[in-house]
Amino acid sequence: MNATALVLQVGFVLKENIGFTREFEYQIPELIFADGHTVTNLGLKMSAIRTPLGLELDGIVSSDHIANCSRCLKELPTRINGPLIETFHYPAKQDEEFIITEGGEMDLGPLVRELLVVSEPSHILCQTDCQGLCATCGSNKNTENCDCESDNIDPRLAILKSLLDN
């Protein structure tokens, strides 16, 4: 399914009085964004509140993601959860990033894509004591023993090593 699945018709909410709230909940098994980025098990749960500016969205976006351990690069399935708090403006103004069209359509695709990228954890470990990869041979120290010398010291810093030996 492509990202047009995230274009919502919200004209009926815009016709309501200020303060009107509508709950939305979606589960999409697979979604392909315009840039080719694919997410699986996308979950979107939000409230849309009618305001004088348009619609205020408040909720959570989540998706399954394959991340790599920061030390050994092992692939790890993770679940990304990100807060969804944004105003979609109506009527649309030229300088606003998120707008509702005259036809009452609100495109959540760019916002959801942005939230998922920003919510990705920056430092994931497969285990708290992950030993990472050998800097010399590249083997995974968690699963293999290598015979590489770990005492390779930059000659410019050798004097500092002598201080540790004393």
C-alpha positions, 0 to 999 in steps of 0.5 A: 500500500502506498502513502496515499492511505494516509490522506484522510477526508476530514471535511466533516470535522471542519463543519463542526463547532470549535472543540469538537473531537473525533478519534481516529485509529488505523492499522496498516500492515505495510506502507510504502512512502513516496521516497521508497521507505517501507514500514510494517505494522504501522499503527496510528491512534489520534484525536483530531480537535477542531480549533480556530486554526483547523485541526489539532492532532494529538496521538501516537504513531508506531511501526515495526523496524529492523535496527542494527546493534550499534556495536556488532551490527546484528539486526534487531526487530524493534517497535518505534513509537513517536508522539503525534502532536501537530496542527493542520491549518484550515483554511490553508496559508502559504507558509504553513507546512501541514494544511487541509485542502479546500476539499477537506483532505489532510495528508498525514504521509509526510508527518508520519514519515518524519515522526518515524525517522525522528523516533528511531532510537539512535543507540541500540544494543543487542545486549547490554554487554555487547562486545562489538566487532574486532577493529582488526579483523571485523569478527563479532566478538560476541560469537567468535574469538579472534587472535588479533592483538588488542594492544595496538597503540598509536606511537604518538600515544605510547608515552601515555601507555607508559604512565598506565604501566607505572 
